Amino acid sequence: MQQTSLETIQTLVTVRDYIRWAASRFSEAKLFHGHGTATPLDDAAALVLHALHLPYNLSESYFSARLTEDERHKLVDLINRRINTRIPSAYLMHEAVFAGLDFYVDERVLVPRSPIAELIREQFSPWVDADQVLQILDLCTGSGCIAIACAYAFPDAHVDAVDLSEDALEVAKINVAKHEVEEQLTLYHSDLFKALPAKKYDLIVSNPPYVAIAEWEQLPDEFHAEPEMGFTGGESGLDLVIKILVDAADHINDQGVLIIEVGSSAQTLQTQFPDAPFYWLDFEHGGDGVFLLTAEQVFAFNELFKEALG
């Protein structure tokens, strides 16, 4: 391995060389790409450019720039680490992009990648009147990416963000400070709604754990580098989702909207509640498994959801 690395460092000299080499190695190793990058080339470019402290929109003219020997050693070690450990590149970089914003991430939180980012950029139009959104709640906030992106999208709103994991909240605190939204955003250590103040929300959004345990066990290695607590939602994947559906009725304004991502458990949810009017949202940039309910619908089907809790 040492001889191969030395040969690589002597042969590959430019930014373009290392992006190409990394992409080829990633493809050969059959890495999984789905933590902010979609292809081996995307993953390679993100990792190489970040390691070189270069912007992701680097001008083409710089790709032929020659690297120092120290930079080449660093890149070979980093690329080999990505392959040998299967750790997502976002963790190696301690950075992920969500809704056009940079966030600090590490193994205490899931890597941000929810299609809800697209909804936030559009201020959840046409489902809400942005001028009327003054109170927002993000349940299972993790890194805080959804809550912080909402703070940017709705500058006149206050955002409450909740997580049961104290580790996740420590990461969220880093990102709140990074984006300087301390005055607009409050973090709560809470089991969903339990520790929240007595107030109603115009918008409740959540990307909760929704993966069935059996499904989680079969996921690629990259997913198992992430905290299981952020993934699994019981045998069906819907344990927390149903709790949110039940308790949202006590915390949503009469004209409010509830938006929840359930991903691969969408069909399970629809099958369990065939009469519930889940509106499944479409995304221009990919993604699915996100539904919307109006406050009126949350109220109307509350008893049905309660029955599912047993």
C-alpha positions, 0 to 999 in steps of 0.5 A: 500500500505504501509503495502504491501511494508513493507511486500515486503521489509521483504520478498524479500532480494536479487538482484534476488528477486527484478528482479523477483518481478518487472517482475511479477508486470510489467506483472500483470500491463500490462506495455508496453515495447518498450523503450529499453527493450522488455519484463517485465524481461528485463525492471525489470533487467535494472531498478533494476541493474541501481538503485543498480549501477551494470552493466547490464552484472552482473555475475550470482554469484552476483544475490544472494547478499543480499540487505540493507534495504535502497536499498530494500526501494529504489527499491520498490519505484522505481518499484511502480513508474514505474507501477503507472506513466507508465513512461518508465524506461529510464526516471526513470534511465535517461539512455538509451543504443544505438549502444552500447553507454550510453546516458543521457535521460529525458522527453525532448527527445524520448528514443533512440531505432531506428534500425538505430543503427545496420546500424551505427555499420556496418558503413552503409556497403555495402551502403557507403565506410566508408573511403569516408564519411567525412561529415554526417548530422543527422536531428531531432537529439533529444538526439544526439544518432544517431549523436554521434554514427556516430561520433564513427563509422566514426572518420575522419568525421565531424557530423552536428546534427539538431533539432528544439526543444531547449529542445532536443538540451540541452539534446544533448549537455549533451551527446556531452560532455559526449562522448567528441565529441565536436571537431567532432560534431556541433549542430544546432537549425534549422528547418531541413536544414534551418540554416545549412551552405552551404555544401554537405553531404556524408551521411544524416540520419534521424529519424524524427517525422513520426507518424500520429496524429490519430495513436499517440492518440492510443499509450500506456501511455508510449509513451505519457510520451515522447514529442509529437513533436518527434512523430507526423508528421501531419495527414499522419505522413509524413509532415517532411519526404516529406520536407526532401526528397525535400530539401535533393537534395540541400545538398547531395553529388553526391555519397551520401546516404539518410537514413530515418526511417519512421516506421509505416508510411512505407506503407503510404509512399510507397503508396503515391509514388509507383514509387519511388525506396525506398530500405527498409532495413532489420535488423538482430536484429529487426526493420523495416520501414527504407529506403535508397535512393542514391543521384542519386535517390534523384535527379531523383525523386525531382520533384515528391516529390515537387509535394507532398508538394503542 
